[in-house]
């Protein structure tokens, strides 16, 4: 008689070895796998993160399709699963998304809220392991190797408990992939969304990858897929016919990566040393504009958004960057290096406005963005005054007071007049 496959109830965390629902709480949310207690490399991905936060904060949106984005000529930032049923996808032009799902409620992004929610999730992850590699606000790799003794539970139990805590304390759901390396953990997290938990073990790696398209491999985008297809490589199985040298001769370092990944091998370590290189915010206009007053209003709101994200991350930037796209799709970038790192919206806006005034002759514009780069911890922020602007310290003090009010009563509880332009 074959040995029963280990199982775990994801709701009450009861371990057992039998078919059917949980024998303790009768929940059908059960995960089973022969290597259930051994796997320790995880990928955690929030389900439709921005849209889920919007539904959490506005219960009236809970049962309707929600698209986070803006404007007819903007793009979809995130779509909830109800909207995805209609074919709406991230990065899709907004006009197309509205045609596919006209009943959807469209809400503008609230980056400061998403950043704060991400920080809460990160705090919960930090309680499990110090080895966390964030990929974005809503996803991260976790290495739980060696943590079973510390938490008196194997990694899969810790992760199921984490998912329950995030749902209860943060108010959103996550999906988790668990495997023996990063590549397979990332794939696993997409297998059972939303609210999923999927495992890919060592013993099943080869059979799992059989017949899968090469586009599943990390780093193989549409251009690379087309190049491989020209060489008769469409499935992962096709790569198994080649030696590492063959693939390296044809595709360079990417060829070596293809050799390893097609065999389910990934030696990359999870690293918490990944750093954010820039913080920015941008918008695409419904109509091209050269109206300096309108641009000024957008510039202030984008500066506030970028500053909110920088403050949430505890970062400041030594360089302010202005991004523009003209009506004929030419991309323009202007930057200025500062005497001291900037974090305040007033500073970012003041510098960006100077850059915009110099570039406005290139208008009209269809896109405007602003941000900071060359980042550093915020303890050095705003340490040097502007000798040509004696009112700058007063405005920074006002902004600090404003931030306190916004944190207590909500982001829109107080605004400057220029935000209404």
Beta strands, then each sheet from edge to edge (+ up, - down):
strand 1: 7-9
strand 2: 15-16
strand 3: 30-32
strand 4: 41-46
strand 5: 66-68
strand 6: 78-79
strand 7: 105-107
strand 8: 132-136
strand 9: 139-143
strand 10: 174-179
strand 11: 197-199
strand 12: 278-289
strand 13: 315-326
strand 14: 331-342
strand 15: 365-377
sheet 1: 2+ 1- 3+
sheet 2: 8+ 9- 4+ 10- 11-
sheet 3: 6+ 5- 7-
sheet 4: 12+ 15- 13+ 14-
end
